[in-house]
Amino acid sequence: MFKKWSLLTRLLAIYALIVFLVIPLSYVGFYKYYQSLAYRTLSESFRWEVTSLAERLDNAIAAADGLAVNTLANPSIENWMKETPDANTNNKVINVFNKMRLDLEIEPDSFNRISIIKENGTFLTFGSSYNREQVRKSIAGLSWFGELQAKPVLVVPPHRDDWDSKGKMVVSVIRSAVPGTIIEVQIPYSYLEAMLSQGTPNTTSKQVILYGDNNEILYPASPPQPASANEVTAENKLLHSGWRLVVTQPMDMLLTSVRKTGYWMAAIAGGLSLISLVLFFIFTSRTTRPLVQLSQAMARIPGDARTNEQLEKRFAGLDTKGTQNEIVHLYHAFTSMLQRMEESKRQAVEAHSRELQAQFIALQAQMNPHFLYNTLTLIGMLGMEEGNEEIPKITNGLVRMLRYVTYDSGELVFLQEEVDHTLHYIEIMKTRYREHLVVDVKLEGDLSSVRVPKLSVQPFVENCMKHGFVGKKYPWRIELRVSVKRAGWEVRVQDDGDGFRADYLEEFSRKRERVGRLGLHADEGGLGMLNTYNRLLHTFGDKLRFELSNNKAGGASVYMGCEGEQTDVQNIAG
């Protein structure tokens, strides 16, 4: 039943299947892929945010530790720790503290106080205000001296500043100096707290927890909510303190944008599917309407009686009436038309071949050769009687040229004969232009061992005289190089004239590409460059090498040749 459907019904059925089955399945697969890709991307972005926040916290602690290290390396401070300090040395060290803080570009908000503390109770501090008596009492109860014996640096979790009666919360970074002396750098806890609360966006949906060395919670102050299975968790460890930063976010919150995008994609896909189905129906109904008319018209293409009889027999054996498929009708009509086209093509090729042969014969028979020979001989004899030696020389060369063109021996001649014909033409031109024309001829190899189409060299030399020197002042120069070797033969004709125009080279290249498809084509009475190239190509085929170009120093150049030994050439003249 499906085979008997019309083209319109079949196309609508196929398209509806695609729209309502393939597209939804493709959308589901694409959405799943997009969801997994978006989840990986968002998860990586979320982990990157946590890593960035951990690095910022770690950098703040590292900056405080760097200030302590630079303090230990300062000679003035080192002397203060080894000697008994006085008021002058205290002021000098405080100035050093201030200068180091500025040189290290430490943010003011990230610095509370730096202090040098000795076990005997001597201390020196720079930064926030303090209570001297309260400091002395705090030093007596410090356990930092003993803890620093086990590790070089000590990071004290958030605690109250015992040196200040206000009890400000700080984080201390402590390093040991000379025996019995330590350096403490305090970071305001509010600075770290600001990072944790403002350093990540969407803080209402994210939970940030900072754990200490002993897994105690340093931030937030209130107990955090326990993590659930539908949350994404990222954890990062701070290198300088050993603390852990853990950030969690609900999965639903992370994929909110993905779901919204999916809803919009589904709505757009459904709307476009319905619209495309309506448009496809309108388009196909209008497109398939002329197919029946087209198939009928192609079936009635006129041909000869034999072809029409074959067409009727072909259709008589097929059940074309049992189907509504216009493509089937179109196929059979086109098959018949193709057969007629092949027959017409064969007839056209035969007619064109006969036309070429007639064209060549007509070229030979354009004049009465005996009348011309006798007339030219008479002119030469009259010249000799008058004592002019150039006249018989010219007429003798012209007679030889005419005999070469008109004698009936097929088109293929020896390359030596073609070169002799060209030299006769050159001698006539030199007699006319005398010292204004310089011709350099170089022949190499056995020219009688190669056969080429007649008039395959002389037309290019004649082209130099007719077109090459139109805009060139005397003297004119033509070079003719002919070489025959075991690897093949080659001929090069070049002048120092105006050269080929760019549009001519482009047109010639375009026409020569059509030669293989359209057959030979003569221009300018059959003696043009394209005609000569066509005859060479027909004779030598793929072995032919032919090129038109312009010399770098000016002038035109024509190169032709054939690779390999000459074994099988075609004579297009007969």
SVG drawing of the C-alpha trace seen along z (x, -y; Angstrom):
<svg xmlns="http://www.w3.org/2000/svg" viewBox="-3 -57 76 63">
<polyline fill="none" stroke="black" stroke-width="0.4" points="0.0,0.0 2.8,-2.4 4.2,-2.0 0.9,-3.2 0.9,-6.4 1.4,-9.7 4.6,-11.6 2.9,-14.2 1.4,-11.6 4.7,-9.7 6.7,-12.9 4.1,-14.0 4.2,-10.6 8.0,-10.5 8.3,-14.1 5.6,-13.5 7.5,-10.5 10.6,-12.6 8.9,-15.4 6.9,-13.4 9.4,-10.5 12.9,-11.4 13.0,-15.0 11.6,-14.2 14.0,-11.4 16.9,-13.5 15.8,-16.3 15.8,-14.0 19.2,-12.7 20.6,-16.1 19.1,-17.5 20.6,-14.6 24.0,-15.3 23.6,-19.0 22.6,-18.5 25.6,-16.2 27.9,-18.7 26.5,-21.6 26.7,-19.8 30.4,-19.0 31.1,-22.6 29.2,-24.1 30.8,-21.7 34.3,-22.6 33.4,-26.3 32.1,-25.7 35.3,-23.9 37.3,-26.6 35.5,-29.2 36.2,-27.2 39.9,-26.8 40.1,-30.5 38.6,-31.3 41.0,-28.9 44.0,-30.5 42.9,-33.9 42.6,-32.7 46.0,-31.0 47.6,-34.1 46.5,-36.2 48.2,-33.8 51.2,-33.5 51.5,-37.3 51.5,-37.4 54.2,-34.7 56.2,-36.6 56.1,-39.7 57.5,-37.6 60.2,-36.0 61.3,-39.5 61.3,-40.7 63.7,-37.9 66.0,-38.7 66.4,-42.4 69.7,-43.3 68.2,-46.0 65.5,-43.7 68.0,-40.9 70.3,-43.2 67.3,-44.3 66.4,-40.7 70.0,-39.9 70.7,-43.1 69.0,-44.9 66.6,-47.3 66.2,-51.0 63.9,-53.8 66.0,-54.6 66.3,-51.1 62.6,-50.5 61.7,-53.5 64.1,-52.4 62.6,-48.9 59.1,-50.3 60.1,-52.4 61.5,-49.2 58.2,-47.4 56.2,-50.2 58.6,-50.3 58.4,-46.5 54.6,-46.6 54.5,-49.2 57.2,-47.6 55.4,-44.2 52.1,-46.0 50.1,-44.4 46.5,-45.4 45.7,-47.5 42.5,-45.5 44.6,-42.3 47.0,-43.5 46.3,-44.0 49.6,-43.9 53.2,-42.6 55.0,-41.8 58.4,-40.6 58.1,-38.7 60.8,-37.5 60.3,-34.8 61.6,-37.3 58.5,-39.5 60.3,-42.1 58.2,-42.9 57.9,-45.3 54.8,-45.8 53.5,-47.8 49.9,-48.2 46.7,-48.3 46.6,-49.7 47.4,-47.5 47.4,-47.4 51.0,-47.0 50.1,-45.4 47.7,-43.0 50.4,-42.1 52.9,-41.2 50.4,-38.9 49.5,-37.3 53.2,-36.6 53.7,-34.7 51.0,-32.2 52.0,-31.7 52.5,-28.2 53.8,-29.3 57.5,-29.0 57.2,-25.3 54.9,-24.6 57.4,-26.2 60.1,-23.8 58.2,-21.1 57.6,-23.1 59.0,-26.3 55.7,-28.2 52.5,-28.2 49.1,-29.4 46.7,-30.0 43.0,-29.6 40.7,-32.5 41.1,-33.7 40.6,-36.9 43.5,-39.3 44.6,-39.2 46.8,-42.3 43.7,-44.5 41.0,-44.9 38.4,-45.0 39.1,-41.3 39.1,-41.6 39.1,-38.3 42.4,-37.6 44.4,-34.8 48.0,-34.7 51.0,-33.6 54.0,-32.9 57.6,-32.1 60.6,-31.5 63.5,-33.9 66.7,-33.8 66.4,-31.5 63.8,-32.7 62.2,-35.1 59.2,-34.8 57.5,-37.0 53.7,-37.2 51.8,-38.7 48.0,-39.1 45.4,-39.0 41.9,-40.4 39.4,-37.6 36.9,-40.0 39.1,-40.2 38.9,-36.4 35.2,-36.3 34.6,-38.9 36.3,-36.7 34.2,-33.7 30.9,-35.5 31.5,-37.7 34.1,-35.8 31.5,-33.4 28.3,-34.4 24.8,-33.1 25.7,-32.8 22.0,-32.1 22.3,-28.7 25.9,-27.8 27.2,-26.7 30.8,-27.6 32.6,-25.8 36.2,-26.3 37.8,-23.5 40.9,-23.7 43.8,-21.3 41.8,-19.2 38.7,-19.2 37.1,-21.9 34.8,-24.4 36.4,-27.8 33.7,-29.3 30.7,-29.9 29.9,-30.6 26.6,-28.8 26.5,-25.0 26.2,-24.2 23.4,-22.1 24.5,-18.5 25.2,-17.7 22.6,-15.8 22.9,-13.4 21.5,-16.0 24.3,-18.5 27.6,-19.2 30.6,-19.5 34.0,-20.9 36.9,-20.8 40.3,-22.5 43.2,-22.4 45.1,-25.6 48.8,-24.9 50.2,-27.3 47.7,-26.5 46.5,-23.0 42.9,-24.1 40.2,-22.7 37.7,-24.8 34.4,-22.9 31.7,-24.5 28.4,-22.8 25.5,-23.8 22.2,-22.1 22.2,-20.2 18.8,-21.8 20.2,-25.3 23.3,-24.4 21.1,-23.1 18.4,-25.8 19.7,-27.5 20.0,-24.2 16.3,-23.3 15.1,-26.7 17.1,-26.3 15.6,-22.9 12.1,-24.2 12.7,-26.9 14.4,-24.4 11.4,-22.0 8.9,-24.8 10.9,-26.1 11.4,-22.7 7.7,-21.9 6.7,-25.2 9.2,-24.9 8.1,-21.3 4.5,-22.3 5.3,-25.3 7.7,-23.3 5.0,-20.6 2.5,-23.1 5.1,-24.8 6.3,-21.5 2.7,-20.5 2.2,-23.8 5.6,-23.6 5.3,-19.9 1.8,-20.3 2.9,-23.1 6.1,-21.4 4.7,-18.0 1.8,-19.5 3.9,-19.9 5.7,-16.6 2.9,-14.7 2.8,-17.3 6.6,-17.2 6.7,-13.4 4.1,-13.5 5.8,-16.2 9.2,-14.3 7.5,-11.2 6.2,-13.1 9.7,-14.4 9.9,-13.9 12.4,-11.5 12.7,-9.2 10.2,-6.5 12.5,-3.7 13.1,-5.4 9.3,-6.1 8.6,-2.5 11.1,-1.3 9.7,-3.7 6.1,-2.3 7.4,1.2 9.2,0.3 6.2,-1.4 3.9,1.4 5.7,3.9 5.4,1.8 2.5,1.2 2.7,-2.6 -1.0,-2.9 -1.0,-0.9 0.9,-3.6 0.4,-7.2 4.1,-7.8 5.0,-10.6 8.7,-9.8 8.2,-6.4 6.6,-8.1 9.4,-10.7 12.0,-8.0 10.7,-6.1 10.2,-9.3 13.7,-10.4 15.2,-7.0 13.6,-7.3 14.8,-10.8 18.3,-9.8 18.4,-7.2 17.4,-9.7 20.0,-12.1 22.7,-9.4 21.7,-8.8 21.8,-12.5 25.2,-12.8 26.6,-10.0 25.3,-11.6 26.7,-15.0 30.1,-13.6 30.2,-11.9 28.9,-15.1 31.6,-17.2 34.3,-14.7 33.2,-14.9 33.1,-18.7 36.7,-18.8 37.9,-16.6 36.1,-18.7 37.6,-21.9 41.1,-20.6 40.5,-19.5 38.9,-22.9 42.1,-24.6 44.2,-22.6 41.8,-23.3 41.3,-27.1 43.4,-27.9 44.5,-26.3 48.1,-25.2 49.3,-24.8 48.2,-28.3 50.0,-29.7 53.1,-27.8 53.3,-28.9 52.6,-32.5 55.2,-32.6 57.8,-31.0 57.1,-33.6 57.6,-36.4 60.9,-34.8 62.1,-34.6 61.2,-38.3 63.2,-39.2 66.2,-37.4 66.0,-39.1 65.9,-42.4 69.0,-41.4 67.0,-41.4 68.1,-38.3 65.7,-38.8 62.6,-38.3 63.4,-34.7 64.5,-34.0 61.1,-35.2 59.0,-33.4 61.0,-30.2 60.3,-30.2 56.7,-31.0 56.3,-28.2 57.8,-25.7 55.4,-27.0 52.4,-26.6 53.4,-23.1 53.9,-22.1 50.4,-23.4 48.6,-21.9 50.2,-18.5 48.0,-15.6 49.9,-13.4 47.7,-13.6 48.2,-16.0 51.2,-14.3 54.6,-15.3 58.1,-15.0 59.2,-17.7 62.1,-18.6 59.5,-19.4 57.5,-21.6 60.7,-23.4 61.8,-23.9 58.3,-25.4 58.8,-27.8 62.3,-28.8 60.9,-29.7 58.4,-31.9 61.1,-33.5 63.3,-34.2 60.4,-36.0 59.8,-38.1 63.6,-38.9 63.6,-40.1 60.7,-42.4 62.0,-43.8 65.8,-43.3 67.9,-44.4 64.8,-45.3 64.1,-41.6 66.5,-39.4 65.7,-35.6 67.8,-33.2 67.2,-29.5 68.7,-26.6 68.0,-23.0 69.1,-19.9 68.7,-16.2 67.2,-14.2 64.2,-16.1 63.3,-13.5 62.5,-10.9 59.4,-12.7 56.1,-13.2 53.8,-16.1 50.6,-17.7 51.2,-19.9 51.2,-23.7 52.0,-23.2 55.0,-25.5 54.8,-28.1 51.5,-29.6 53.2,-30.6 56.0,-32.4 53.4,-34.1 51.6,-35.1 54.7,-36.9 54.8,-39.0 51.1,-39.7 50.4,-40.5 53.6,-40.4 55.3,-43.6 52.3,-45.9 53.5,-48.2 57.3,-47.4 59.8,-49.6 62.6,-48.1 64.5,-45.9 62.3,-42.8 63.7,-39.5 62.3,-36.0 63.9,-32.8 63.1,-29.3 64.4,-26.3 63.7,-22.8 65.1,-19.8 64.6,-16.0 66.0,-13.6 65.3,-10.1 63.1,-11.5 60.9,-13.3 60.8,-16.4 60.1,-20.0 59.7,-23.3 59.9,-26.8 58.9,-30.1 59.4,-33.4 59.8,-37.0 60.6,-40.3 57.4,-42.0 54.3,-43.0 53.5,-39.6 50.1,-37.9 47.4,-39.9 46.3,-38.6 42.6,-38.2 43.8,-36.3 45.8,-33.8 42.8,-33.4 40.4,-32.9 42.8,-30.4 43.1,-28.4 39.4,-28.3 38.8,-27.2 41.5,-24.5 39.8,-22.9 36.6,-22.5 38.4,-20.8 38.0,-17.3 34.3,-17.7 33.3,-19.6 35.7,-18.3 37.9,-20.4 37.0,-24.0 38.7,-26.2 39.1,-30.0 40.5,-32.5 39.9,-30.4 41.4,-27.3 44.9,-28.6 44.6,-30.1 46.5,-29.0 43.5,-27.2 43.0,-25.2 46.7,-24.3 46.6,-23.2 43.5,-21.1 45.2,-19.3 48.3,-18.6 46.1,-17.3 44.1,-15.1 47.4,-13.7 49.4,-13.1 46.8,-13.0 48.0,-13.1 51.6,-13.0 51.4,-16.5 53.0,-19.4 51.7,-22.8 52.1,-26.2 51.5,-29.9 53.3,-32.4 55.1,-35.7 58.8,-36.1 60.1,-37.9 62.1,-40.3 59.0,-40.9 57.6,-39.2 55.5,-36.1 56.6,-32.4 55.0,-29.3 56.2,-25.9 55.1,-22.5 56.5,-19.0 55.8,-15.4 57.3,-13.1 58.6,-9.6 59.1,-7.9 56.5,-8.4 54.7,-5.2 51.0,-5.8 49.7,-9.1 46.5,-9.9 46.1,-11.5 43.0,-13.8 43.3,-14.7 42.4,-11.5"/>
</svg>
